[in-house]
Amino acid sequence: MAVNKSIHEKLTELASNLWWSWQPEVSELFRQIDPIRWSALSHNPIVLLQEYDPHRLEERARELVLHSRINAAYRRWHEYMSSSDTWGDTHAGVLGHRPIAYFSAEFGIHESLRIYSGGLGILSGDHLKSASDLGIPMVAIGLFYRKGYFTQLVDEQGWQQEEYSLADPDLLPMTEVTQPDGTPLLVHVETRHGQIYARVWLVECGRVPLYLLDSDVEENTPEDRQLTAQLYGGNQRMRIRQELLLGVGGVRALAALGVHPRVIHMNEGHSAFASLEVIRMRMGVDGLSFEDALRETAASGTFTTHTPVPAGHDRFDGGLMEEHLGPLRDALGLDYEGFLGLGRVDPHNHGETFCMTVLAFKTSRRANAVSNLHGVVSRRMWQHLWPYRSEEEVPVGHITNGVHVPTWLAQQMRVLYDRVLPVSWHTRSGEPEVWRGFEDVPSLEVWETHQSLKNRLIVYARKRLLQQAERYGSSREVQERLQQVLDPQHLLIGFARRFAPYKRADLVMQDLDLLERIVNDADCPVQFIFAGKAHPADDHGKQIMQRIVQLSRDARFGGRIVFLEDYDINLGRHLVQGVDVWLNNPRRPLEASGTSGQKVVLNGGLNLSVLDGWWAEAFDGKNGFAIGNGLIHSNQEVQDQRDAADLINVLQNEVIPLYYTRNHDDLPLEWIARMKRAVRTLGWRFNADRMVMDYVTSAYIPAAGSTSCEMRVIP
Ligand SMILES: *Cc1c(COP(=O)(O)O)cnc(C)c1O
C-alpha cells in the first residue's frame, strides 16, 4: 500500500470497489467534497472524481481537513480486503478456495448501478455484501442492462411513464474483463440460428467479484446487441435469449476466467440453464454419462425459489426451446421430448411447456424457499414433482431472507448501536445476544433519534415533490404548498413496493370517506407516503398507482397523502429510515418473504403487516402490528374485504391510539417499548449475515461436501 499516493488516487481506488457504498464514513467523504454535485450525480463517486483534477481535489481536501479521514478509510479498505480472521475463515474453511457461484438476473447494490427492479435484486445485492463481510468465497453472475430498469415519471393523469437512459460503463465501477493477451473476453452461446456473443464486465463488491454479461458487441446482430439492454423487457424470445446468456454464457465466462465453482447457487429459475452447461462440461471433461453428470451437478447445486406468484416462473414452448437449446441438447445426447421433460412436472406430458423452475428443481439436489410460510406454500405448489412423497416430505426447505445491516441502517441509529451493543456487534450481528443491550437505551434517546430521521425524510420528500412540481410547471402557489406537506409531529405511515396487484397498495382506500376521517382527525391525524413502480406491461398495477396519485392530489387529503416518483434504493433508504410505520398488505400467501419491513425494524420503525412472508414468523404480539389473523378465505373478494376491514380496525384501535398516548414529556412510552422490542427480537434474525451463515451451513457446505471430485470433508 503506497503511502505516497495522491488523494485523488486513493479516492479513485475506493470508488472502484462498491465496498464504499456500505461504509457511511466513506460515502460521507464523497458527499463532503461536493454536496450538491453528489446528490445531482445519483451518489456516483466515479463521476464526481472525474470533475476534479488531482490538484483541485488536493486543495478541496485540505480546505475541508479530510486527509486523515481519507487515509483512514483507505487503510481500512485494504485491511478489509486482506483480512483472514473472518467468520468464514473459522466456520466455512471446508469450502476451500473454490467459490460459490451465485447466479441472479438482477443485483441491487447501489442506486448508481441500475441493474435491479425490486426485491430479488436487493436481496441478491445484500447477499453478496454479507458474503463479502463474512469472508465466504463467492463469485456472482448477472447481466449488464445498459438501459437498466426504467425511470418512473407520472403524468398529469397520474399515469406511469417509463423513461430509459443509457448507462456508460466508463462512469460506473466496472471494468471489462480481458484475456491474458489483453483482448476483451468474449463468450458465445450457439443457437440453431447462429451465435450470441457477450463481453464480460467485472464489478467489485467488497471481496466478491460480480461478472456481468453484456450482449452489446459488434459480433452480434443489431437485434442481439439490444438483448441485455433492459431488465424484464421484451417478449418470450428475448427472455429465453437473456436466460441462455445468463446461465450457459455465465458458466462459460467463469470457465474462461479459470474459476471453477465448488457450488452453483441459482436464484429463481432465470439462471437454470447453468446446470445444463455444467452437465455438458462434466460429460466432456470427465467422460461421464448424462445421468452421472446430472447426478453430480445436482449434488453440488442449490436452488432458491423466491416467489409463489405464477408469473414469476418462466415457461417456454418447445419451438423456442429447440431454437435456443437445440445445440446444447445435441451435446447432452438427449432427444427432443427427453430434453423438454427436464422442464416438465410430468416428463411425458407433451402438453406441458418447459418451466425454468422445474428445471432448477430437477438439476439441484437442494432447494429452499425464502421464509417459513413460503416453504409450506412451495412444498404444496411443487409437490407433483415428487409424486411418491407426502407434502411434508417434499425436499424444499426454507432460509428466511434478511437485509444487510450496514446498507440499511441510518447513521444516527448506528451511533446508538455503537454505544449500547458490544463493540464487536458489526461482525456478530447474526447473534441474538448481541442485540440484547438495545432494550436499555433510554426511551427519550430512541425517540429523538427516530424523530431526527423522520425530519430528514420529510425534508427529502418535500424536495422530491418540489422537483416533480417544477417539471410539470406547477404554479408558485402549488409549489409553496408542497413545502408545507407532512408534519413531523403526526403519525407517518410508509408504503413502497412494486405495484403488483397482489400487493394491494390501495387496500387502505376501500372506503374513501372513512379514510378521509382517519387522515384528518383533529387530535390524531394520519399521514401516508406512497412510492413504487408498476411493471411496464402491467396496466392493472398502473391503475392502482394512478388511483393513489390522484388521491395525493385531492384537496380533501390536504397534503397528508404523498406520492413520490421513482422508487429506488436511495428513496427506499430514506423511507425505511424515517417512517413511524411500514405498511404491508399483500394477499396472503403471495409475499414470499418481503425485506423492506426488515430494513424499517433496524431503524426503529414498526411494521403493520398481514401475517405473510417474514412477518408471519416475526410478529410476537408486541414487536409491531398484525393485520388479521393469518386465515385465508377461498374467495378472493371476501378476503380483500376482510383484510381491508382488519386493516382499518387495527389502525383505529391499536396503531393510532398507541402512537398518540403520551406521557408528561410528550413521549409515547408504549410505542417506544415496541420499537425497542422490534430491534432486539428481530434485528439479529432478519439480517443478511444470519441468512448467509444459514446458506453456508445448510446449503453450501453440504453441497460442497458431496462433490465427488473433491476430498470429502465432514464439517
Ligand atoms: C427492499 C427493497 C425492495 C424489496 O422490498 P419488498 O418488501 O419485497 O417490497 C424493493 N425495492 C427497493 C428499492 C428496496 O429497497
The ligand as a MOL file (V3000), in Angstrom:
LIG
                    3D

  0  0  0     0  0            999 V3000
M  V30 BEGIN CTAB
M  V30 COUNTS 15 15 0 0 0
M  V30 BEGIN ATOM
M  V30 1 C -36.0080 -3.5460 -0.0610 0
M  V30 2 C -36.4580 -3.0760 -1.3700 0
M  V30 3 C -37.3550 -3.8420 -2.1280 0
M  V30 4 C -37.9360 -5.1400 -1.6400 0
M  V30 5 O -38.8370 -4.9500 -0.6030 0
M  V30 6 P -40.2310 -5.7210 -0.5040 0
M  V30 7 O -40.5440 -5.7340 0.9320 0
M  V30 8 O -40.0070 -7.0960 -1.0490 0
M  V30 9 O -41.1920 -4.9390 -1.3130 0
M  V30 10 C -37.7250 -3.3570 -3.3630 0
M  V30 11 N -37.2470 -2.2110 -3.8490 0
M  V30 12 C -36.3820 -1.4520 -3.1520 0
M  V30 13 C -35.8680 -0.1860 -3.7520 0
M  V30 14 C -35.9490 -1.8540 -1.8970 0
M  V30 15 O -35.0710 -1.1030 -1.2160 0
M  V30 END ATOM
M  V30 BEGIN BOND
M  V30 1 1 1 2
M  V30 2 1 2 3
M  V30 3 2 2 14
M  V30 4 1 3 4
M  V30 5 2 3 10
M  V30 6 1 4 5
M  V30 7 1 5 6
M  V30 8 2 6 7
M  V30 9 1 6 8
M  V30 10 1 6 9
M  V30 11 1 10 11
M  V30 12 2 11 12
M  V30 13 1 12 13
M  V30 14 1 12 14
M  V30 15 1 14 15
M  V30 END BOND
M  V30 END CTAB
M  END
